[in-house]
Amino acid sequence: MHRPPDETQPVFRFAPSPNGYLHLGHALSALTNFDLARASGGRFLLRIEDIDTTRCRPHYEHAIYEDLAWLGIEWEQPVRRQSDHLDEHVKALALLDAQGLLYRSNETRAAFAKRVALYEKQGRRWPRDPDGAPLYPGPTEAKITEPKAGPFALRLRMAQAAQHAGPLTWQEHGSGPQGETGEMTAQPLAWGDVVLARKETPTSYHLAVTLDDARQGVTHVARGQDLFWSTSVHRLLQTLLGLPVPIYTHHRLVRDAAGAKLAKSTKSTALRELRAALMTPDNIREMISPLIPGRAFARARYP
């Protein structure tokens, strides 16, 4: 059922990518947002984050609807699909470019990885971002003045962007990987010159999630701790683009027997497999119940 926005209501969302089947970690995030929306008399939205055209598939999207319905989750219609709104992302890139905050990098991911590997062969460690990926060192004059044909990425001039935005914070009602909570100081510089678009994809996760949360009026973002420090980049983009700031909670992650977080890339057991093994939605709730955050977040006041 579609309802018009109501600024007095909290708005929650679950935003999976249709590049694989949902697993227990997705069930935790989806049920957390759905339960918090119901507890607060708020709205629950479903968004399909399908910007990765090389991996997203229609049958995975259909499976998302099946799995969520099986869990007893209901969502408003219509479902927002990111690929239907790429023009909005392109306009946002133009605004950032007008501020002189973007540059075009022609260095491929493979070439950059090779450069990092050669550097580390000498016994030195290349600087890493909070996810452990090598930081991009920034543009060279050649890349600015002599753009080449072929693949490229549009990167954010992080140092200039952070200086332009000034100090940033967000309200954290959950906890970070080390137990961080309360008023958090954003640290966007820790991410280096992040990619905001590529030649083949006119947006990135950071840009798309920030814009779409604003466009959908999301007031409360509940997601896993693995995205805790990504909030620094999202706060920066919100400020640069003049977007509203939600409040956040980051819940603990579902992990396997070895302590690794569940992931599609490692073929973690999918919800559809658990369903085929005759598990019930109640069984799923029992499995993840220790990780579901409290409902106080739903009552937290949106700025």
C-alpha positions in Angstrom: 0.0 0.0 0.0 1.4 3.4 -1.0 1.1 6.3 1.5 2.2 9.9 1.1 5.1 11.1 3.2 4.2 12.2 6.8 7.0 14.2 8.4 5.7 13.2 11.9 6.4 9.5 11.2 9.8 7.8 11.4 10.8 6.2 8.1 12.9 3.1 8.0 14.2 1.2 5.0 15.8 -2.1 3.9 17.9 -1.8 0.8 19.4 -5.1 -0.5 21.3 -5.6 -3.8 19.9 -8.2 -6.2 23.3 -9.8 -6.8 22.8 -13.0 -4.8 20.3 -14.6 -2.4 19.5 -13.2 1.0 21.1 -14.8 4.1 20.6 -14.6 7.9 22.5 -11.2 8.0 19.9 -9.7 5.6 17.1 -11.2 7.7 18.5 -9.5 10.7 18.6 -6.1 9.0 15.2 -6.4 7.3 13.4 -7.6 10.5 15.2 -5.0 12.6 13.9 -2.2 10.4 10.4 -3.7 10.0 10.0 -4.2 13.7 11.3 -0.7 14.6 8.9 0.8 12.1 5.9 -1.1 13.6 7.0 -0.3 17.1 7.1 3.4 16.4 4.1 3.7 14.1 6.4 4.5 11.3 6.8 3.5 7.7 8.9 0.7 6.3 10.3 1.0 2.8 12.0 -1.5 0.5 14.6 -0.2 -2.0 16.4 -2.3 -4.6 20.0 -1.2 -5.0 20.7 -2.5 -8.5 23.4 -0.1 -9.8 25.9 -3.0 -10.3 24.7 -4.1 -13.7 27.4 -6.7 -14.0 26.1 -8.8 -11.0 22.5 -7.8 -10.4 19.9 -10.2 -11.9 16.1 -10.1 -12.1 15.8 -13.6 -10.5 17.7 -12.4 -7.4 15.3 -9.4 -7.1 12.3 -11.8 -7.4 13.9 -13.9 -4.6 14.2 -10.9 -2.3 10.4 -10.3 -2.5 9.8 -14.0 -1.9 12.1 -14.2 1.1 10.8 -11.0 2.8 7.2 -12.1 2.3 8.0 -15.5 3.8 9.5 -13.7 6.9 6.2 -11.9 7.3 7.6 -8.5 6.2 5.3 -6.0 4.4 6.5 -2.9 2.6 5.0 0.1 0.9 4.6 0.3 -2.9 6.0 1.2 -5.2 9.5 -0.3 -4.5 12.2 2.2 -5.4 14.8 0.7 -7.8 18.0 2.7 -8.0 18.5 2.1 -11.7 15.3 4.0 -12.4 16.7 7.2 -10.8 20.2 7.5 -12.2 19.4 10.9 -13.6 19.2 12.2 -10.1 22.7 10.8 -9.3 24.1 12.4 -12.4 22.7 15.8 -11.3 24.3 15.4 -7.9 27.6 14.7 -9.5 27.2 17.9 -11.5 26.7 19.8 -8.3 29.9 18.4 -6.8 31.8 19.0 -10.0 30.6 22.7 -10.0 32.3 23.0 -6.6 35.5 21.7 -8.1 35.4 18.5 -5.9 35.6 15.8 -8.6 38.4 14.6 -10.9 38.6 11.9 -13.5 41.1 9.0 -12.9 42.0 6.7 -15.8 44.0 4.3 -13.6 42.2 1.0 -13.7 41.6 -1.1 -10.6 44.1 -3.7 -11.8 46.8 -1.1 -12.5 46.3 0.4 -9.0 46.4 -3.0 -7.4 49.7 -3.8 -9.2 51.1 -0.5 -8.0 50.2 -1.3 -4.4 51.6 -4.8 -4.6 55.0 -3.5 -6.0 55.1 -1.0 -3.1 54.4 -3.6 -0.5 57.0 -6.0 -2.0 59.5 -3.6 -0.5 58.4 -4.3 3.0 56.2 -1.3 3.4 52.5 -1.2 4.0 50.3 0.9 1.7 47.8 3.1 3.8 44.4 1.4 4.2 40.8 2.7 4.6 38.6 1.5 7.5 37.6 -1.5 5.4 41.2 -2.5 4.8 41.3 -1.5 1.2 44.3 0.5 -0.1 43.7 4.3 -0.1 43.8 6.0 -3.4 46.7 8.6 -3.3 45.0 11.3 -5.2 45.3 12.8 -8.7 48.4 13.7 -10.6 48.6 16.6 -13.0 48.7 14.3 -15.9 45.4 12.7 -15.0 43.8 16.2 -14.6 45.0 17.8 -17.8 45.3 14.8 -20.1 42.3 12.6 -19.6 42.5 9.4 -21.7 39.9 7.4 -23.5 38.7 4.1 -22.0 37.6 3.2 -18.5 37.7 5.9 -15.8 36.4 6.7 -12.3 35.1 10.0 -11.0 36.7 10.5 -7.6 36.0 13.0 -4.8 38.8 15.3 -3.8 38.5 14.3 -0.2 40.8 16.8 1.4 39.1 19.8 -0.3 35.7 18.3 0.3 36.4 17.8 4.0 37.8 21.3 4.4 34.8 22.7 2.6 32.3 20.9 4.8 34.1 21.5 8.1 33.7 19.3 11.3 30.8 16.7 11.0 29.1 14.5 13.5 26.2 12.0 13.6 24.0 10.6 16.3 24.7 6.9 16.9 22.2 4.9 18.8 23.8 1.5 18.3 27.5 0.9 18.4 30.5 0.8 16.2 32.9 -2.2 15.9 34.7 -1.1 19.0 31.6 -0.1 20.9 31.5 3.5 19.7 28.2 5.2 20.5 26.6 8.6 21.1 27.7 11.7 19.1 30.2 10.5 16.7 32.8 12.6 14.9 32.9 11.8 11.2 36.3 10.9 9.7 35.9 11.1 5.9 39.6 11.7 5.4 40.2 8.0 6.4 38.6 6.9 3.2 40.8 8.9 0.8 39.5 10.0 -2.7 36.4 7.7 -2.9 34.9 6.7 -6.2 31.5 8.4 -6.8 30.9 7.1 -10.3 32.5 5.0 -13.1 32.3 5.2 -16.9 30.0 2.1 -16.9 28.0 3.1 -13.8 27.0 6.7 -13.3 26.9 6.4 -9.5 28.4 4.5 -6.6 27.2 3.0 -3.3 28.2 6.0 -1.3 26.5 8.5 -3.6 23.4 6.4 -4.3 22.6 5.4 -0.7 23.0 9.0 0.5 20.8 10.4 -2.3 18.1 7.7 -2.1 17.7 7.9 1.7 17.1 11.7 1.3 14.7 11.3 -1.6 12.7 8.7 0.3 12.6 10.8 3.4 14.4 8.1 5.5 14.7 9.4 9.1 16.2 6.3 10.8 19.0 4.2 9.3 19.5 0.8 10.9 22.2 -1.3 9.4 25.2 -3.5 10.2 28.4 -2.5 12.0 30.4 -3.2 8.8 28.9 0.1 7.5 29.6 2.1 10.7 32.6 4.2 9.4 31.0 4.5 5.9 28.7 7.0 7.7 31.6 9.4 7.6 31.5 9.6 3.8 27.6 9.8 3.8 27.7 12.7 6.3 30.1 14.5 4.1 28.0 14.0 1.0 24.9 15.1 2.9 26.5 18.4 3.8 28.0 19.0 0.3 24.6 18.4 -1.4 22.4 20.1 1.2 20.6 16.9 2.3 18.9 16.1 5.6 20.8 13.9 8.1 19.1 10.8 9.5 19.9 9.3 12.9 21.8 6.0 12.9 22.0 2.7 14.6 24.5 0.0 13.6 23.7 -3.5 14.8 26.0 -6.5 15.4 26.6 -8.9 12.5 25.6 -12.5 12.1 28.8 -14.5 11.9 29.7 -18.0 10.8 31.4 -20.7 13.0 34.8 -19.2 12.1 33.8 -15.7 13.2 33.6 -14.2 9.7 30.5 -12.2 8.8 28.0 -13.8 6.4 28.4 -12.7 2.8 26.9 -13.5 -0.6 30.5 -13.6 -2.0 31.4 -16.5 0.3 28.2 -18.4 -0.5 26.8 -18.1 3.0 23.7 -20.3 3.5 20.7 -18.5 1.9 17.3 -18.0 3.4 15.8 -20.0 0.6 18.0 -23.0 1.6 16.9 -22.7 5.2 13.3 -22.6 4.1 13.8 -25.7 2.0 15.2 -27.4 5.1 11.7 -26.7 6.7 12.8 -23.9 9.0 10.1 -21.4 9.8 10.2 -17.6 10.2 10.0 -18.1 13.9 13.1 -20.3 13.7 14.9 -17.5 11.9 13.8 -14.9 14.5 15.1 -17.2 17.3 18.5 -17.6 15.5 19.1 -13.8 15.2 17.2 -12.6 18.3 20.3 -11.9 20.4 21.5 -9.5 17.8 18.3 -7.5 17.3 18.8 -4.0 18.7 16.4 -2.5 21.3 13.4 -0.4 20.3 14.7 2.8 21.9 16.2 3.8 18.6 12.6 3.8 17.1 11.7 6.5 19.6 14.8 8.6 19.0 13.7 12.0 17.7 14.6 12.9 14.1 16.4 16.3 13.9 
